[in-house]
Amino acid sequence: MASKRELPIYVSLEEAAEMMSLSTRTIRRRISDGTIPAYQCGRRPIRIRLDELEAALRRIPSARW
């Protein structure tokens, strides 16, 4: 029996903005500069894969006192 392949989860611009505590305008800018990959099929709304949205975050070094 073949294992079931999990499909990626896609979110809208508005959902991505809410998850990241950013404006949709900032999300659009990140898509334009290539920081966040986005997808569109025909004239359908733009979607962002949840795993790629999370991968766009980068860890900043913590300050050591």
Secondary structure, DSSP 4 states (H G I P E B T S, - for coil): -PPPPPPPPEEEHHHHHHHHT--HHHHHHHHHTTSS--B--TTSPPEEEHHHHHHT--PPPPP--
